[in-house]
Amino acid sequence: MNRVLSLLIGCSAWVAAASVKVSVGVGDELPFVRPVDAVARLRAEVKAEASEGTISFTVRNVLGGETKMVRALSFMDGRATVKVLDAPLKKGAYDVAWSCRAGSETATGSQRIAVCDDVGPSEGRNGEFLFGTHAHLQCCRSPQEEELEVRAAARAGFTVMRIDLAWCAMERQPGDYDWSGSERRVALLEKYGIRPQALVGLAPDWAVKRDWVYERPERGPCGNKLPEPALWKGFLEKMAAHFGTRIPFYELYNEPDLIGFGNFTVDDYVESFNAGARGVHAGCPTAKVLTGGIACWRVTVDTKRNFLPRGVLGTAQDFDILAIHEHGEPKGLFRTLDAHWLPLLKANGIRKPIWPNETSEDALRGEAAQAACYFQKALFSWSRGCCAHNWYKVRESGRDLAGTRRVYGLLSRDFEPLAAYPAVAGTTSLYRDAHFVREIPNDDMELLLFAKGQGLVLA
């Protein structure tokens, strides 16, 4: 089957066999539909040089269960349109497979859709906890794709988005500022009521520190280049002043504990981070500065020597939020928050929130486990006093559902939803106006109690 994403046909997959062409979609570039609209909007259009035929559908929930339907086709001017469903679908992700016969020709194919609430746009409904995500918008193939990705995030109820804004693209030469690319992306998020969390780094060559000594000389420069602290501070002050309150969150560096994201020492990181944070605060006093998102508590082959606790304690006077990452199964995040991160802050009198701002799980354990991972990590983070949680990421950069299952995105590159996408929409819809009350002791599972309106919600 040849699958082509076309912004002209409204989220449909056209599949052709000889003279038969089949398109199944919901009338939108994004393959998402509300439960109450699924019967009316999920349609199949067939083009064929025939007078009649049949098309059969198998609608399979990716977490289990399926429904089969058969429709007669009567062509007028070579076209026939039929509805796919007889009854509404429950919320979830579905594979809609079809087999069509028109005259002597046949065609088969499938389309992935999500049945879920349209939660966004989310402006003005941020509550006490931020549901966030990450998008590599610079990897999109067109501005239209960027907007689709942001619209998909808003529809799922995300209130903040971590985006990559590279220094080397905004100040290619000293004092020559070009905010156009960053302006366009910030404006796009504003259009959909999403607040940007700017991940800033990647210094231009002219700003690199002259006496930079590598943490591991044999690795050479990799990831972020170490800038002169004064130049870094000056740039961030200009950037924060330019965007003002439009960018409320700045993260300085990604995973600074790993050599691969910057071959400089922990002391270099502390000096550089503190200079940059002071620049942001000088340019926009209301902006919140996150530490570089720390990859993990455990030591890996790529971890810098003695990064923890120095990388946190040495920056505690200047950061507003401690950013951490923890990919993999939920219990990894649970354990590191309870056993390491929260005790570290408490023992050192640091009364600042934590933001797990890049944490997810791939689909290797199955889409059900990945969907549950989102729900569990987000709400557990909330219960531990974190101010926000980000799922990494909205969309895959180069993989498709037909390929490897090692996908972190809620959507494939061609915008097909994994089961985690309707799980996000369900979570944000139910909890984003809620208030965390307390944890309920239980030997078998983690139970969390939330208040919403006049009622209570148990997770």
C-alpha positions in Angstrom: 0.0 0.0 0.0 1.3 3.5 -0.9 0.4 6.0 1.8 0.7 9.7 1.0 -0.1 12.6 3.4 -1.9 15.2 1.5 -3.1 18.5 3.1 -5.7 18.7 0.3 -7.8 15.6 0.9 -8.4 16.0 4.6 -6.7 13.2 6.5 -7.5 10.4 4.0 -5.3 7.6 2.8 -5.8 7.1 -1.0 -5.0 3.6 -2.1 -5.2 2.6 -5.7 -5.3 -0.7 -7.4 -5.5 -0.4 -11.2 -8.6 1.8 -11.7 -9.9 1.6 -8.1 -9.0 4.4 -5.6 -10.2 4.4 -2.0 -9.9 7.2 0.5 -11.0 6.9 4.1 -11.0 9.9 6.4 -12.8 12.3 8.8 -12.8 15.4 6.7 -9.8 17.0 8.4 -6.0 17.0 7.9 -5.7 15.4 11.3 -7.2 11.9 11.7 -9.1 12.7 15.0 -12.8 12.8 15.6 -15.0 13.3 18.6 -17.0 10.2 19.7 -20.3 12.0 19.0 -19.1 12.9 15.4 -17.6 9.5 14.4 -20.6 8.1 12.7 -21.3 11.2 10.6 -17.7 12.1 9.8 -15.9 8.8 9.1 -16.4 8.2 5.4 -15.0 6.3 2.5 -14.9 7.7 -1.0 -14.2 5.3 -3.9 -13.3 6.2 -7.4 -13.7 3.5 -10.0 -14.7 2.9 -13.6 -17.6 0.7 -12.6 -21.4 0.9 -11.9 -21.5 -1.0 -8.7 -19.4 -2.8 -6.1 -18.9 -3.5 -2.4 -16.6 -2.4 0.3 -16.1 -4.1 3.7 -14.6 -2.5 6.8 -12.9 -3.9 9.9 -12.6 -1.3 12.6 -10.1 -2.5 15.2 -9.4 -0.9 18.5 -5.6 -1.1 18.8 -6.1 -2.2 22.5 -8.6 -4.9 21.6 -11.9 -5.5 19.9 -13.2 -5.0 16.4 -16.3 -4.3 14.4 -17.1 -5.4 10.8 -19.4 -3.7 8.2 -20.1 -4.2 4.5 -21.5 -1.5 2.2 -22.9 -1.7 -1.3 -21.4 0.8 -3.7 -23.4 2.6 -6.4 -21.2 4.8 -8.6 -22.3 8.1 -10.1 -19.8 9.8 -12.5 -17.2 7.3 -11.3 -17.5 8.1 -7.5 -19.3 6.6 -4.5 -19.3 7.8 -0.9 -20.4 5.7 2.1 -20.3 6.0 5.8 -18.1 3.5 7.7 -19.8 3.2 11.0 -23.3 2.1 12.1 -22.7 3.0 15.8 -20.5 5.4 17.8 -17.0 4.2 18.9 -15.5 4.4 22.4 -12.6 6.7 22.9 -9.3 5.2 21.6 -7.1 4.6 18.6 -8.4 2.5 15.7 -7.2 0.9 12.6 -9.8 1.1 9.8 -9.1 -1.6 7.3 -11.0 -2.0 4.1 -11.3 -4.3 1.1 -13.1 -2.9 -1.9 -14.4 -4.5 -5.1 -15.6 -2.4 -8.0 -16.4 -4.3 -11.1 -13.5 -6.7 -11.7 -11.0 -4.6 -9.7 -10.1 -4.8 -6.0 -8.2 -2.6 -3.5 -7.3 -3.0 0.1 -5.8 -0.6 2.7 -6.1 0.9 6.1 -6.2 4.2 8.0 -5.4 4.9 11.7 -7.7 7.3 13.5 -8.2 8.6 17.0 -11.6 8.9 18.7 -11.2 11.4 21.5 -12.4 14.7 22.9 -11.3 18.0 21.3 -9.8 19.4 24.5 -8.1 22.5 23.1 -7.3 25.3 22.5 -6.2 25.6 26.1 -5.6 29.3 26.6 -6.7 30.5 30.0 -7.1 27.0 31.5 -3.7 26.2 32.9 -4.7 25.4 36.4 -2.2 24.4 39.1 -0.3 22.0 36.9 0.9 22.3 33.4 0.4 19.4 30.9 3.3 19.8 28.4 5.0 18.2 25.5 8.0 18.7 23.2 8.0 19.3 19.4 11.0 19.4 17.1 9.3 21.9 14.8 12.6 22.5 13.0 12.3 19.0 11.6 8.9 19.7 9.9 9.0 19.7 6.1 6.9 22.8 5.8 5.2 25.6 7.8 1.9 23.7 7.2 3.3 20.7 8.9 4.4 22.8 11.8 0.9 24.1 12.3 -0.6 20.7 12.0 1.7 19.5 14.8 0.9 22.4 17.1 -2.8 22.0 16.4 -2.6 18.4 17.2 -0.9 19.2 20.5 -3.6 21.9 21.4 -6.4 19.5 20.5 -5.0 17.0 23.0 -5.0 19.6 25.7 -1.4 20.4 26.1 -0.8 23.9 27.7 2.9 24.3 27.2 5.3 23.1 24.5 9.1 22.7 24.7 10.6 24.0 21.5 14.2 24.2 20.2 15.4 27.8 19.7 19.1 27.8 18.7 21.3 30.8 19.6 23.4 30.3 16.4 20.2 30.9 14.3 19.2 34.1 16.2 22.6 35.8 16.3 24.8 34.6 13.4 27.2 37.4 13.8 27.8 39.6 17.0 25.0 42.0 17.5 23.2 40.9 14.3 19.9 39.6 15.7 17.4 37.7 13.6 14.3 36.8 15.6 12.1 35.9 12.6 12.2 32.1 12.9 11.7 32.2 16.6 9.0 34.8 16.3 7.1 32.7 13.8 7.1 29.6 16.1 6.2 31.6 19.2 3.3 33.2 17.3 2.1 29.8 16.1 1.9 28.5 19.7 0.1 31.7 20.7 -2.5 31.1 18.0 -3.4 27.8 19.7 -3.2 29.0 23.3 0.0 27.1 24.1 2.8 28.7 26.1 6.4 28.1 24.8 9.1 26.6 27.0 12.2 27.7 25.0 15.1 25.2 25.0 18.1 27.5 24.2 21.7 26.5 23.4 23.9 25.8 20.4 26.3 28.8 20.6 27.6 30.3 17.3 31.3 29.7 16.6 32.2 33.3 17.3 31.0 33.0 20.9 32.8 29.9 21.9 35.0 30.2 25.0 38.6 30.5 24.0 40.1 28.5 26.8 37.5 25.7 26.7 38.9 22.5 28.1 37.0 19.3 27.1 35.7 17.0 29.8 36.9 14.2 27.6 39.5 15.4 25.1 39.2 12.3 22.9 35.6 13.2 22.2 36.3 16.7 20.9 33.4 19.3 20.5 30.0 17.6 20.5 26.5 18.9 21.2 26.5 22.3 22.7 29.7 24.4 22.4 30.8 26.2 25.6 30.2 29.9 25.1 31.9 32.9 26.8 29.8 33.5 29.9 29.5 37.3 29.2 28.4 36.8 25.6 25.9 34.1 26.6 24.4 36.3 29.3 24.2 39.3 26.9 22.4 37.3 24.3 19.9 35.8 26.7 19.2 39.3 28.1 18.4 40.6 24.6 16.3 37.5 23.8 14.2 37.7 27.0 13.8 41.5 26.6 12.6 41.0 23.0 10.0 38.4 23.7 9.0 39.6 27.2 6.2 37.6 28.7 5.5 35.8 25.5 8.2 33.2 26.5 7.5 32.4 30.1 10.0 29.6 30.5 13.6 29.2 29.4 15.7 26.0 29.7 19.4 26.5 29.3 21.0 23.5 27.6 19.6 20.0 27.1 21.0 17.1 29.3 24.1 18.9 30.4 25.1 15.9 32.5 25.9 13.9 29.3 29.1 14.4 27.3 27.2 14.0 24.0 25.2 17.2 24.7 28.2 19.3 25.6 31.8 18.2 26.2 32.5 20.6 29.1 32.9 20.1 32.9 30.3 20.5 35.5 32.1 23.6 36.8 31.9 25.0 33.2 28.2 24.2 33.2 27.6 25.9 36.5 29.4 29.1 35.4 27.6 29.2 32.1 24.2 28.4 33.4 24.3 31.0 36.1 25.5 33.7 33.7 22.7 32.8 31.3 20.0 32.7 34.0 21.0 36.1 35.2 20.7 37.3 31.6 17.2 36.0 31.2 16.1 37.5 34.6 17.6 40.8 33.6 15.8 40.9 30.3 12.4 39.7 31.6 12.1 39.5 35.4 8.9 37.4 35.3 10.5 34.6 33.1 11.2 31.3 34.9 14.5 29.7 34.2 14.8 25.9 34.1 18.1 24.1 34.7 19.3 22.1 31.7 17.1 19.0 31.7 19.2 16.4 33.5 19.0 13.1 31.7 18.9 10.8 34.7 20.1 10.3 38.2 22.0 7.1 37.5 25.5 7.2 36.1 25.9 6.1 32.4 28.9 5.7 30.1 28.2 9.2 28.9 27.7 10.9 32.3 30.1 13.6 33.3 32.3 13.1 36.4 30.8 14.4 39.6 27.9 16.1 37.8 25.5 15.4 40.7 25.0 17.0 43.1 27.3 19.9 41.9 25.2 20.6 38.8 22.1 21.3 41.0 23.6 22.8 44.1 25.9 25.1 42.1 23.0 26.6 40.2 20.4 26.7 42.9 20.6 30.4 43.5 19.8 31.2 39.9 17.4 28.6 38.6 13.7 28.8 39.2 12.7 25.2 38.3 14.8 22.0 38.4 14.3 20.2 35.1 14.8 16.4 35.0 14.3 13.7 32.4 13.6 10.1 33.0 12.6 8.0 30.0 11.4 4.4 30.3 8.8 2.7 32.4 6.9 4.8 35.0 8.6 3.2 38.0 11.9 4.7 37.0 10.5 8.2 37.4 8.7 7.3 40.6 11.8 5.9 42.2 14.1 8.8 41.2 11.7 11.5 42.4 11.0 9.9 45.8 14.5 8.5 46.5 16.8 11.1 45.0 15.5 14.4 43.5 13.1 15.4 46.3 15.4 14.4 49.1 18.3 16.3 47.4 16.3 19.5 47.4 15.0 19.0 50.9 18.4 18.2 52.4 19.8 21.4 51.0 17.0 23.7 51.7 16.1 24.3 48.1 12.4 25.2 47.9 11.9 25.2 44.2 9.7 23.0 42.0 10.7 20.1 39.8 9.6 19.8 36.2 10.0 16.4 34.5 10.2 18.1 31.1 11.3 15.3 28.8 10.0 11.9 29.9 8.3 9.2 27.9 8.4 5.5 27.0 8.6 4.0 23.5 6.1 1.5 22.2 8.2 -1.6 22.6 6.1 -2.9 25.5 3.0 -2.2 23.4 0.7 0.8 22.8 -1.4 0.1 25.9 1.7 0.3 28.1 2.8 3.5 26.5 -0.6 5.1 26.9 -0.7 4.1 30.6 2.8 5.5 31.0 1.7 9.0 30.1 -1.2 8.9 32.5 0.9 7.5 35.4 3.9 9.8 34.9 1.9 13.0 34.6 -0.3 12.5 37.6 2.5 11.0 39.8 4.6 14.1 39.0 1.7 16.3 40.1 1.2 14.4 43.3 4.9 15.0 44.2 4.6 18.7 43.9 6.0 19.1 40.4 4.8 22.1 38.6 4.4 20.4 35.2 5.2 17.4 33.1 6.2 17.1 29.4 5.7 14.0 27.2 8.5 13.6 24.7 7.2 14.1 22.0 4.2 15.1 19.8 5.4 13.4 16.5 8.1 11.1 15.3 10.7 12.8 13.1 11.3 10.0 10.7 9.6 6.7 11.6 6.2 5.3 10.6 3.8 3.0 12.3 4.6 0.3 9.7 8.3 0.4 10.8 10.0 0.0 14.2 8.0 0.2 17.3 10.6 2.2 19.1 8.6 5.3 18.7 8.2 8.0 21.4 5.8 10.3 19.6 2.1 10.4 20.1 1.8 10.5 16.3 3.7 9.0 13.5 5.5 11.2 11.0 2.4 11.0 8.8 0.2 12.1 11.8 -1.3 8.7 12.5 -2.1 8.5 16.2 -0.8 5.9 18.7 -3.0 4.9 21.6 -1.1 7.4 23.8 -2.7 10.3 21.9 -6.3 9.7 23.0 -4.9 8.8 26.5 -3.4 12.3 26.7 -6.7 13.9 25.6 -8.6 11.9 28.2 -6.2 12.8 30.9 -6.0 16.5 30.2 -9.8 16.8 29.7 -10.5 15.2 33.1 -7.7 16.5 35.3 -6.6 19.9 34.0 -9.2 21.8 36.1 -8.6 19.6 39.1 -6.8 20.1 42.3 -4.6 17.4 43.9 -5.8 16.4 47.4 -3.7 13.6 48.7 -2.3 10.1 48.2 -4.4 7.2 49.5 -2.3 4.5 51.1 -2.6 1.2 49.3 -0.3 -1.9 49.3 -1.2 -2.9 45.7 -1.2 0.3 43.7 -0.6 4.0 43.8 -3.9 5.8 44.4 -4.2 9.6 44.0 -7.2 11.7 45.0 -8.1 14.9 43.1 -10.9 17.4 43.6 -12.8 18.8 40.6 -15.6 21.2 41.0 -17.9 19.7 43.6 -16.7 16.2 43.1 -13.7 13.9 43.6 -11.7 12.0 41.0 -9.6 9.0 41.8 -6.5 8.0 39.8 
